Each structure stands twice: as structure tokens, then as C-alpha cells.
Amino acid sequence: MITHRVAVIDRDLCKPKKCSLECIAYCPLNKSGAKCITLNNDTKSIAVIDENICNGCGICVKKCPYKAITIVNLAQEWSERKIHQYGPNSFRLYNLPIPKEKTIIGLLGRNGMGKSTLLNILAGNIKPNFGNYNRDITFSEIIERLQSDAKSYFEKLANGNIKISIKPQMVNLIPKVFKGSAKELLSKYDERGISNMLVKRLDLINSLDKRLDELSGGELQRLAVTVSVSKDADFYFFDEPSSYNDVYQRLEVARVIHELSKEKSVMVIEHDIALLDYLSDYVYILYGEPGVYGIVSDLLSTKVGINSFLEGYLSGINIRFRDRPFRFESMNREELIKDVSIVEYNQLVKEYPSFKVKIDKGKLREGEIVGVVGANALGKTTFMKMIAGLIKPDQGSIELKAKISYKPQYLTQEYDSDVRSLLTFAYGKPIEMTNVEEQIIMPMHVDRLYDKYVNSLSGGELQKVAIVTCLLRDADIYAFDEPSAFLDIEDRISLAKFIHRFVRAQGKSAIVIDHDLQLIDLIADTIIVFHGITGKEGYASETLKKQDAMNLFLKDLSITFRRDPASNRPRVNKLDSRLDREQKMSGNYYLIK
């Protein structure tokens, strides 16, 4: 079979001034006198691979000390479907998703597959160059290369007949662009006259008079959704609208977007599978190699698309893009949990000037993973900090019979060194060529980040490093506050399964706070449920059996979960659907089979 070569060099990892140029020295083609790998003499001075003569032997990939090179062979047919490439030896994208009228289309795939690039192409912020990155391309050339629906879409885009509203991924950057208050931002973009209604629905009334740089991540996210929906547009794009929000807020955002789709065309990027399932009418799967190339599948129904993604196999075109499927086995680990308490606490109370949290008595057993669920600002993090000994309760006491390692909710990038140094410091000795590298670091794919500086990591990379740092510390209990934040779907599932294996193999225990209900469903043996009045008073239940806790929590959310027969994953029933009504009538909000 004729192949299409993809050679990508990570500019952050390629360090010719620090290595012995092994890629150049060991390349067989270079040895024969050809110039397959050379140095680019620009200011960055990185290696360049000539993909036209590269034979794909992979020697340079193995010899590179910084793991900066990736070489992949694709079927030649993909070269004709290339939509965009940023430059030589850089990421490239194949195929395009196209919006549909009065429909929500989800984009499902790993980080680094080009989802945000796709949104920018469809929004007209990036012109697809079809691999011709050395010159500007005209809209007439773009339209000539495309077919059917894509051609029609770009004709309208070129003629200015499509108005587009896009909710960006990095909402934390909004205060750097707009310096006023939330109210001023809304008044500037409220073209549909609905911002007042959305402000009430998305709990932004108390945020209106704040400057944008004073808002929390969740407030900024909901404000960005409000601004996007308030614009009068034809197509609406939402890039990760659930980030920073709790489950209640995610559901309300989902309902707002769903109502919008009755009149408009909507496309959504989302890593919370339950939310994506609840929202989408159809999905496109993006697969490939993160940071190297991304391929957009054909349009699939939501159920088929999500199950195909979890299976790692597209049956329609007979392509397997992952070597193993993800399964959502119902794990009964009760027999692996020893009836030995390593943390016990009676009723705890912590008071602040404007907030109070009360926690029912409970315990954590050896080998147990306790999930913690509830809305934001109810005291979940306060509870975890009390267990970790970082703050003391005003009433009640905690008997801690074990060492605890804590990963905080908010991560810092102030560590001015590379990842290798940070992990070595956490472990207490060099981590390379040790058991922990194989047991903890490599399963989380953090070994590829050794030579990156902490302050240059993306949100997902920083989250992985923080989780690994927590696990490297010698402890009996590992406490994770929102470990799924910034992680993609595959990483969330892998994280849940990895923590399960780690706890089982090492005889440890864990506490996990998270808003991704599928992660909690996968990871938790028992659950603590928080409820109350956000920002004023919170109450925590005792440690409950998973089914009892999920029933209690889902009833409060007014949603029901059923099990997908193919993947066994929990699926959110559409509101007021037959299954939704039947489960609510029976009181069984959480089906385990």
C-alpha cells in the first residue's frame, strides 16, 4: 500500500544546542549523502525532516534524547483530504465537520487532535491551506477544493452571509481583552435582548458589577456562554463550555444551548461524555496522534459515535484508532476494602464570616476510594483540607491514622524548573530508571514532559504532572481535588482506571472530588454528597453506598442515568423522555444494569 508520511517535530522539546544531533548522525539517508534531516537556521534552530525522502525507518525517533520526533505512515488517500497544516513538520488536519441547521453537533476526541483549529477554520479565523502553508490562499481556491455541504458553507462564509458566534476555550484570557465589568460586556454584545434572562438562569446576578479580572473561572465560563448566546448569529460554536462549572451549572448551560439549537446551528467541543451525550444530536469523532495529526470521521449518531470512540473502532470504514477499548465495568470492590479505619471523624463544623459547612460523621477505610460530589461553594474543598490537616475544624475532631498526599484544586505554575526536577523533588530521589517511573509516570504519559518547564505546560499537562506529583509522595491516602479539570475524555477514563489499579496494588486509599459524574461512577466505591445554599451554607452526608448516593444526588439534579447496553457507560436520559419519566416514577434515578 502506498503511504503518506507524517513527520512532526515538537518545537518545545527539540533542543539541538543541548544534544549531539543524534537524529542527523544516525539517519541512514543522511549517511548515504542525502539531506533527510537538517538543521533549520532560524532563531529557534530546530531539526527539519524532508518528508518527501524520509523512509519512515524510525531510527531518529528512537535516538532523539528529548523524544521530540514523531513519524507516522498514513494511507496515501489521506494526503488528498488534508485540510490544514501549520508549517513544515507540524500538526496537520484531515477532513472537515460541517454544521447542520437547528442541530447540535458534538466534536469528540483527545486534546491535540485539532478541535479548536476546526472551530477557528469554520469561524473564518483560519483559512484552510490544504498543506500549502508557504503562501496565503484565497477563498475562491478554498471553495474550488471543497465539495457539497462544505463548498456551500464556505461560499456563504466568503460572501459574509454567515454570522458566527464562538465561545472560546480559554475563558481566563477574556479579562486581558476586555477591561470593564460583566454588565458592560453583556450590554456590548446583547444583540438578541436575552442577556437578562440568561443572567438569571446561569446564576450571574451577583457577578454583574464585578470587573472581569475579579470573576472566578466558573463565572467567566458562564459569562462567556451568555455573551455567545446573546449575539445574533447563524452558527454558534462552544469550546468546552463545562470547564470550571459544577454539575448543576453544567446542566443549565446544556439546557440553554439545547434551547438555542431549536432556532440555530450549534457545534460543541466537550470532554464530559455525559454532558456531550445529553446535548448532542450527532457527533464527529476526531482521531489520530495528539499534536501530530487529526482525522475527522463521518457524521455519526450520538450513541453510535460515543460507543465507537470508546471502542476505538470505526466499523463503517474498518479503522481501529486505539489498540484497546474502554469498558465501564461495574466494579464491586467491597471485598478488597479492609474493615480498618485509617481516618475517622465525628460531626465537623467550619465557619467563616459569610459561610458555614457542617459534615456528618464518617470514616475512610484501608483500600477504599471515596468520591465527593456537590455544587461549587458548598465546602467540598474545605472538607478535604480539614482531612489533609491544612485547616482545623471549629467543632469536631479528626483522627488521622495515616499519611496523606493532597492535590489541590487550583494548580500553580510558579515552579521555575523542568518537570523532571519537580518530580525528583516530590519523590525524594531521581525518578528515572526506578519502579515509580514504570508504575506511575509512564502510565500517565508524563515522561514525555520531563524536559518541559512547568510554567510552559498546558492545563492538561499541568494537571497530569500535579496528579503524578501527588502519587509520588509516600502516603497512605491520596486526596485529589478536581483531577479531571483540563483532561480530555481518554485521559479521564485512563485516570480513573489507573487510580483504581494503584489503590488496589499498593493497598492505599483515596478521596476524589470531581464534577464529572462518569469519572465518579468509574472511580468511587462510596460517595459523600454535599448540598445546601451555594456560598452560604453547606451540608455533607455520611459516606454512602454508591447507588444510594447517586440516587440522592441525581434526584436533586432532576436527571436520570441508564446504562448503555454496548459499553455499560452511564447515559443521561433526555429530559421528559419515556425512560426519564419511568425511572423518576420508580424512584430509581441511577440504574446499575
N, C-alpha and C positions, 0 to 999 in steps of 0.2 A: 504494500500500500504506500502511495506517495504521501509524504508527511510535510507538515508546515511547522517550521522550527520557531519556538518562542524562547528567547534568551533574555532574562531580566537581571539587572544588577541593582541591588539596594544601595542607593546613594548614601544613606546614613551609615551603612556597615562597611562599604568599600573604603579601605584605608591604605593606599599604595605607599604612603610615606612611612608606614609602620610595619609593613610586611616585606617579604623578599620577592614579591611579584611571582608567587608560585603559579598563578593561573597562566601567565605568559611563559614561564620557564618549562612547565610540564605539558603544555598543549602540543599534541602530536603534529598538528598542521603547522604550528609555528616552527617546530623543529625541522620540518621539511622545507622551510623557507617561505611559507605563506604568512600572511598577516591576519590571522583569525582573531587574535586578541592583542589589542594595543592599548596604549595609554592616551586618554583624551587630555590634551594640554590646556584645557580651560582652567579657570580659577579653582574648580573643585578637584581637578586632576584625578579622575577615576578611570577604571578599565572600561574598554569598549569591545564588544563581541560582534564580529561580522556574521550575522545570521544567515547570509547567503552561502557562505562557505563552511560554516560550523557543521560538523558531522554528528553532533549530539552525543559524543562519547562519554561526557560527564566527568572527565578527569579534573577539569578546573573546579567543578562543583565540590568534589571531594577534597581537593588540595587547598582551597581557599580557607585560610585560618579564621576568617571572620564570618563565614557562611553567608557571603554577600551575593552569591551567584545561584540562579535557578534556571535550568534548561528543561523545557517540556516539548515533546513532539505531539502535534495535533494532526488530525486528518486534513489533507490538503483542501478539502471543501470549505473548511473554516476560514481560510485566507480570503475567500470571496465574500464572506459575511462580516468581515471586520468593519466595525462602525467607528472606532476611535482609538488612537494611540497617542500618548503624550510626547513621546520622543524616542530616540534610539535606546534599545534595551530597557524599555519602560513598560508599564502596565498597558494592556490593550483590552478592548471590549468587543464582543461579537453579538449581533442581533439587537433589536430594539423592542421594548414593550410599547404598546400604543394605548392611550386612554380610550374608554368607551363611555358613551353618553349615559347619564343617570345610573352609573355603576361605580362601585368601589373595587379597585384592583389593588391587590397586595403584591409587594415585591419581597420575596422570601429568599434569604441567603446569608452567607457569612459576611463578616466585616472584610473589607478589602476586595470585594468582588465587583465594585463599580456601581453600587446602587445610587449613591449620591451623585456620581458622574452622570448616570442616566437621567436623574431628575434635572440636572443642570442642562443637559442636552435638550430634553423635552421642553424646558422652560425658555430655551433660546439663549441661555447664558454661555453655553459652549457649543460651537459648531462642530458637528461630527466630521472628522477629516478622512475617514476610511483608510487610515495609515499614512496619509500624505502630510506628515507633521512639519515639513520644511517650508510650507507656504500657506497663505490664507486661502480658504476655499469659499466659493460663492454659494448662495442659496440655490441658484439655478443648477449648479453642479451636484449639490446635495439631492435636490428633487429628482434629477435625472438618474441618480444611482438607486433611488428607493422605489418600492412597488406598493400598489394598492393603498391600504389604510395609512401606511407611513408616508407615502407620497402626498396624499390628501392633507394629512396633518401638517406637514412641513410647508406645503403651499399656503395654507392658512396662516402659519406662523410667519412665513416670509412676507406676506401681504399685510401683516398686522391685524388679521381678522380673528386672532385668538388672544384673549386676555388671560393671564396666568397669575395665580396667587400661590406662593410657595412658603411653607413653614420650614425654616432651616433646621438642620440638625443641632448646630452649636448655638443654642439659645443664650449661653453665657456670654457670647460676643455681642449681643444686642445692645447692652449699655455702652459699649465703645462706639456704636454707630449713632445712637440717639441719646441725648443727654438730659431730656426732660423727664416728666413724670409719666406714670402709666396712663393717666387720664389724657394727657396731651398726645401721647402716641395713638391712643384709640380715636380721639377726635380727628386726627390727621387722616386716618385710613378707614373710618366708618362710612363706607360708600353705600352700604345696604340698610343703614339705620337700625341695626340689630345689636349693636355693642352693649347697650344697657341690659338687654335680656340675657346676653351671653355672660356678662359680668356676674349676674346673679347666679346663673346656672353653674358657672365654673369657679364660684367662691372667690371672687376678686374684689368684692366691695371694699374690704379693708386695705386693699393694695393700691387703690386708685391714686391717692395723694402721695404715694412714695415715689422717690426717684428710682429709675430702673436699676441703678447700682446698689439699691437697698433691698431689692427683692430677692427672695430665696430662689433656688433652682426650679422648684415646683411652680411658684408664682410666675416666673419668667416663661416657663413652658406653657402654662395655661393662657398667659397673656399673648404669647406668640400664636397660639391656636385661635384665640379670639380675634386678633388682628387679621389673620389669614382668612378666616371665615367671613369677616366683616367686609372684605374687599369684594367688589363686583367683578367677578371673573367667570370665564368659561370652564377652565380646568383648575383644580386645586390639588396641590402636592403637599403631603405631610411627611416629613422625615423624622421618624422616631418620636411620635407625639406623646408616648407614655413616660419617657425618661423623667426622673425626679418626682413623679407623682405617685401617690398611694393608689390602692386598688379602687377605692371609691371614686377618686378623681379620674382615674383611667377610664372607668366605665362611663362617667359623664362626658368626658372628651369623646369617647367612642360613640355615644348617642348623638352628640352634636354633629359629628362627622357623618354619621349614618343619615340623619335628617337632611343634611346638605346634599347628599347623593341622590335624593329624590328629585332634585332640580338640576344638579350639576354633575360633571365628571370628576372623579376623585381617584388619586393614586396614593398609596400609603406604604412607607417602609416601617416595619415594626419587628422587634425581636421577641416580644411577648407573644408566644404562639396562641395562647388562649384569647388574647385581645384581637390578634390578627384573624383568627378563626371566627370570632364574634362579629368582626367588622366586614370582612371581605366577601364579595360575590364571586370573584375569580382571583387567581394568583399566577404570577410568573415566578419560576424558580431561577435563581442565579447560582451557577456552579462553576468550578474551575480551581484555580490556585490563588489564595489570597495575596494581593499585591503583585501578582504576575499576569493573570488573565481572568476574565469573567465571561461566561456564555449565558445568554438569556434563553430560557426554554420557550416552547409554545405555550399559549394561554391554556390554563387548566382550571377546573372547578376547585373551589377552596378545599374540599375534603380530599379529592384526589391529589391536589398539589401538595398539601401538607404531608399526607401519608407518603407520597413519592419522595419528598425531601427527607423524611425520617428514614425511609427505606434506603435512600442513597441510590435510587434506580429509577430511570425514566423508561417505562415499558414501551411507550409509543415509538421511541427511536432506538430502543435497546442500548442505552448508555448507562453504565454504572459510574457514578462520580464520587462514591465513597466506598471504601473496602468493607465496611460493616454497617448494618442498620442500627438505628436507635430503637430500643424497646422500652416500654413503660410497664415493666413487670410490677405487679402489686407485691411488694416485699414485706413479708411478715418476719420481722427481726426480733420479736419478743423473746424468743428462746436464746438469742445472743446477748441480751441485756441482763447483766447480773443484778440481782436484788441487793446491790450495795450502793448506798447513797454517798456521793462524793461532794455534793452541795445540798444543804438543807436550809430553808429559811421559813420563818413564821411570817405573819402578815407584815408587809413593808409599806411604809409611807414616806414620801419625799415631797416637801413643799418648797415652792418658790414664791416670790411676791405675787405672781399672776397665774400660777399653775400648781396643781397638786395631782400626784399619782398614788394610787393605792393598789397593792399587789397581793392577791391571795397567797396563802402559804403553799409551798411546793418543794420539789427536790429534783435533782438530776442524778441519774444512776450511771454506773460504770457501763460504757458501751452504748449509751443512748444518745440519739440526736433529737433535740427539741427544736421545733420550728416556732417562730413567733410572728403572728400576723395582726394587722390592725391598721387603722388610718394613721397618717402623719400627725405629729404633735400630740400623741396620747401617752408618751412616756416609755416607749419601747427601748430607745437608746439609753434613757436614764436607768431603766431596769438592768440592762446589760452592763452598764458602767458600775452599778452597785454590786453585781455579781463579780465583776472583774476587780473590785476593790478600788476603783478610781474615784468614786464618791461614796459617802456614807449615808445610810437611810436616817431620817429623823425619828422614825419609830420602827421597832422590829430589829431583828438581828439575822445575820447570815453566818452559817457555819460552813466554812470552806475547808475541805479536807484534801485539796489538790491544787496543783499549779495551773494557772490559766494564761493562755495567749490570746490577745484581743486584736482583731482587725477592725478599725474604726469605720464609721460611715463615710466621713469626708477624708479624702486622701490628699497628702501633701507631696509636692514635687520639689521641696526645698533641699533635698539631699543632693549636694553638689559633687556627685561622683557617678561612676557607672554602676550598672545593675549587679555585676559580679561582686563589687566591693560591698554593696548593700547586703547581698545575700550572705557573703562571708561573715560580715559583722553580726547578722542575725543568728547564724549557725555557730559562730564562735571559732571557726577554723575554715580553711579553704574548702569549697564545696565541690570542686571538680574532681572527678575520679573517685567519688565517695558513693556510698549506698544511697544517700539522700538525693543525689543528682538523678539517679535512675528511678527512685521511688516517688519523688515529689516534683522536682524541677522539670524533668523531661516530659512527664505526662501532661503538664500544664503548658508545655512548649515555651517555657521561659528561657531555656538555654540559648535560643536564638537572639535573646535580648542582652546577653552578657555584656557586650561592648557598647551598648547604647547608654547615654546618660539619662538618669532618672528624670531630669527636667525636660527631656525631649520626647518622652513617651506619650503615646495617645492615651485616651481614657481607658480603653480596653486593656492595653498593655500594662498601664499602671495598676489596674485592678488585679490582673493576674500576678504581678510582682508582689502586691500587698498580700494576696492570699498565700502565696508561696512563702513570703517572709513570716507570716503568722504560723504556718505549719512547720517551719524550720526551727522554731523555738522549742525548747524542751518543756513540754507541758502535758497535763492530763486532760484539760478541757480546752477546746478551741472555739472561740466566740467570734462569729462573723456577722457584721452589721452591713446588710445590703450587698452581698457579694456578687449579685447578678448585674449591678449597675455597669453600663457601658459594654457588657459582654454580648456577643451575638448568640443566636439560638443554639448552635452546636456547642459553643463553649459553656453555655448554661447547663445543658444536659450533661456534658462531659464533667463539669464541675460537681454536679450532684452525685453522679455515679462515682467519681473519684473520691469525694469525701466519705461516701458510704464504704468504699473499699478500704480507705485509710483507717477509718474508725474501727472497722472490723478486724483488720490485720494488726493494728497497733494496740488494740484494747483501750482506745481513747473514748472521749465523749465530745459532743459539740452542741452549741447553741447557734441557731441561724435565724436572723431577722431578714425577711425579704417580702417584696410586693408581688413577685412573680409566683402565682399560685401553682403553676405546673412544677416549678422548682421545689416549692414546699411540698407538693404532693409526692415528688420523687424522693426527697431527701429526709423528710421528717418521720420519726417513729411516733412521737407525741407532739402536741401543739398547745401553746398558750395563746389565748385570744384576748386582745385589747379592745375596749370600747369606751365610750364616754363622749365628752364635748371637746372637739379639737382646740388645742391651745389653752384650755381652761382646766379640765379635769379628766384624768384617765383612770380606768379600772382594768386590772388584768385578772383573768380567770386562773384557777389552778391548772396544773398540767393535765390535759385531757387526751383521751384516745383520739387518734387522727379522725376517724369517721364522725365522732361526736363533735369535735372542734370544727371540722369543715362544715358540717350541717349547721352549726350555730352561726358561723361566720358567713356562709353563703346565704342563709336566711336573712341576715341583716343587710346583705348586699342586694337581696331580691333577685338572685340569679341561681340557676341550677346547672349542675355538671352531670354529664353522662359519659360513658366510656366508648371510645371508638372501637368497633369490633376488630379492625385490622391491626392497629398499633397499640391499643389499650390506653391511649392517652386520654386524659380528661378533656372533654369538649364542652364549651358553654352553649347551652340551648338558646336559640333565638328567643327573644322576649315575646311571651304570649303564644309561643308555638305549642303544638299539641303536647310534645314531650315536656315542655316547660310547665304547662298547666297541670299535667298529670303528676309530675314529681312534686310540685308545690301542694297539690291536694293530698298526696300521700305523706307529706312531711319529710320526704327523702330528697334533700337538695344535693346530695353527694352520693352518686352511685359508684360502688367499688367494683362492679362487674357489668 
